[in-house]
Amino acid sequence: MSGRAPARRLAIDILYEADVTKREPGAVLEQHRELDRAVPSYTETLVHGVAQHSAEIDLLLGEHAEGWAVHRMAPVDRTILRVACYEILHRDEVPVAVAIDEAVQAAKRLGQDESKGFVNGILGRIARENARSS
């Protein structure tokens, strides 16, 4: 597995599993390693980064979700949004447009019909606010 897109996809899988099973993301990541699954370093970066900044990310998502509490979002949408938010806020080498596009593509593949618009709208609001405060 090479490239950031597959690493993001695996991070989404791991963080989704941690979310729905109420386990620590690091424990799910370690389980993948124990099963001899390849875990790219960028996947580790994303999983640990989202876990470390989860309170900040969820607060931001809640502020920008317009009528949606984070805990009421579909778990897959919530996970995709968390990964993208982490990249937007904490990974300066990842262009904001790339983080948003990757999240929208993941929402198309993994979410419901309305997921891509939901994800795009929230991330667009966060990106605009983040650009103003930079």
C-alpha positions in Angstrom: 0.0 0.0 0.0 1.6 3.2 -1.1 0.4 6.8 -1.3 -1.7 8.8 1.1 -5.2 7.9 -0.3 -4.9 4.2 0.7 -3.4 5.3 4.0 -6.3 7.6 4.6 -8.8 4.8 3.8 -7.1 2.5 6.3 -7.1 5.2 8.9 -10.9 5.7 8.3 -11.4 2.0 8.7 -9.5 1.8 11.9 -11.1 4.9 13.4 -14.5 3.8 12.3 -14.0 0.4 14.0 -12.8 2.1 17.2 -15.8 4.4 17.2 -18.5 1.8 16.7 -16.9 -0.7 19.1 -16.0 2.0 21.7 -12.4 0.9 21.7 -9.3 3.1 21.8 -8.0 3.8 18.2 -4.5 2.8 19.2 -5.7 -0.7 20.3 -7.5 -1.2 17.0 -4.4 -0.1 15.1 -2.3 -2.5 17.1 -4.8 -5.3 16.4 -4.3 -4.6 12.6 -0.5 -5.0 13.1 -0.9 -8.2 15.1 -2.9 -9.7 12.2 0.1 -8.9 9.9 -1.8 -6.2 8.0 0.4 -3.6 6.4 -0.1 -0.3 8.2 1.5 2.7 6.5 3.2 5.3 8.6 0.7 8.0 7.4 -2.2 5.8 8.7 -0.5 5.7 12.1 -0.1 9.5 11.9 -3.7 10.0 11.2 -5.0 7.5 13.8 -2.9 8.9 16.5 -3.5 12.5 15.5 -7.3 12.1 15.4 -7.2 10.4 18.8 -5.0 13.0 20.3 -7.1 15.9 19.0 -10.5 14.3 19.2 -12.0 16.8 21.7 -10.9 19.8 19.6 -12.1 18.1 16.3 -15.5 17.1 17.7 -16.0 20.6 19.1 -15.2 22.1 15.7 -17.5 19.7 13.9 -20.3 20.4 16.3 -19.9 24.1 15.8 -20.1 23.8 12.0 -22.6 21.0 11.5 -25.6 23.3 11.6 -28.2 21.3 13.5 -26.3 18.1 13.9 -24.7 16.9 17.1 -21.5 15.0 16.5 -22.8 11.9 18.3 -25.9 11.8 16.1 -23.9 11.8 12.8 -23.6 8.6 10.9 -20.4 6.9 12.3 -18.8 6.7 8.8 -19.5 10.4 8.1 -18.2 11.3 11.6 -15.0 9.4 11.0 -14.4 10.8 7.6 -14.9 14.3 9.0 -12.6 13.7 11.9 -9.7 12.6 9.6 -10.2 15.5 7.2 -10.4 18.0 10.1 -7.2 16.7 11.5 -5.5 17.1 8.2 -6.9 20.6 7.7 -5.9 21.8 11.2 -2.7 19.9 11.9 -1.0 18.7 8.7 0.3 21.8 6.9 1.8 19.7 4.1 -1.6 18.5 3.0 -3.4 21.2 1.0 -6.9 21.9 2.4 -8.5 21.3 -1.0 -6.9 17.8 -1.1 -8.1 17.0 2.4 -11.6 18.0 1.5 -11.6 16.2 -1.9 -10.3 13.0 -0.3 -13.0 13.2 2.3 -15.8 13.8 -0.2 -14.5 10.9 -2.3 -14.5 8.7 0.8 -18.0 9.8 1.6 -19.2 8.9 -1.9 -17.7 5.4 -1.6 -18.5 4.6 2.0 -21.5 6.8 3.0 -25.1 7.3 2.1 -26.3 9.3 -0.9 -26.3 12.6 1.0 -23.0 12.0 2.8 -20.8 13.7 0.2 -22.8 16.9 0.4 -22.9 16.8 4.2 -19.1 16.2 4.4 -18.3 18.8 1.8 -20.5 21.5 3.5 -19.1 21.1 6.9 -15.5 20.9 5.7 -16.0 23.9 3.5 -17.2 26.0 6.5 -14.3 24.8 8.6 -11.8 25.6 5.8 -13.2 29.1 5.3 -13.0 29.8 9.0 -9.5 28.3 9.3 -8.3 30.5 6.3 -9.6 33.6 8.0 -7.9 32.8 11.3 -4.5 31.9 9.6 
